[in-house]
Amino acid sequence: MEILPESEQFFALEFIKKLVLAWDPDFTKLTPSEREELEQATKEIENGETVSHDAINWD
């Protein structure tokens, strides 16, 4: 995804979501704990509380 221009990343993500749902319609069902973790992660992303890949020492 990151190799695509930023203007095309959203389209690619939405396209992949549609492919996954067509392949497995139950894919989006979450357990209660998964739902809670997803909601927390979404809030962190919206608030900019993420770590960039460049800030991680991958060695």
C-alpha positions in Angstrom: 0.0 0.0 0.0 2.7 2.5 0.9 4.4 2.2 -2.5 1.3 3.7 -4.1 0.8 7.4 -4.4 -1.1 8.8 -1.4 -4.0 9.7 -3.7 -4.5 6.1 -4.7 -4.0 4.4 -1.3 -7.6 5.0 -0.2 -9.0 3.5 -3.4 -6.7 0.5 -3.1 -7.8 -0.1 0.6 -11.5 0.1 -0.3 -11.0 -2.2 -3.2 -9.2 -4.8 -1.0 -12.0 -4.6 1.6 -14.6 -5.3 -1.2 -12.5 -8.3 -2.4 -12.2 -9.8 1.1 -15.9 -9.3 1.8 -16.9 -11.0 -1.5 -14.6 -13.9 -0.7 -15.7 -14.2 3.0 -18.9 -12.3 4.0 -18.4 -13.2 7.7 -14.9 -11.7 7.7 -16.1 -8.5 9.5 -17.6 -10.3 12.5 -15.6 -9.5 15.6 -15.6 -10.9 19.1 -16.4 -8.3 21.8 -12.7 -8.0 22.7 -11.7 -7.6 19.1 -14.3 -4.8 18.6 -13.0 -3.0 21.7 -9.4 -3.2 20.5 -10.4 -2.0 17.0 -12.3 0.9 18.4 -9.3 1.9 20.6 -6.9 1.6 17.6 -9.2 3.7 15.4 -9.3 6.4 18.1 -5.5 6.4 18.3 -5.1 6.7 14.6 -7.6 9.6 14.4 -5.7 11.4 17.2 -2.3 10.9 15.5 -1.2 8.6 18.3 0.8 6.3 16.0 4.5 5.6 15.5 5.9 6.1 12.0 7.8 3.3 10.4 10.9 5.6 10.2 10.9 5.9 14.0 11.4 2.2 14.5 14.8 0.6 14.5 14.1 -2.5 12.4 17.6 -4.0 12.8 
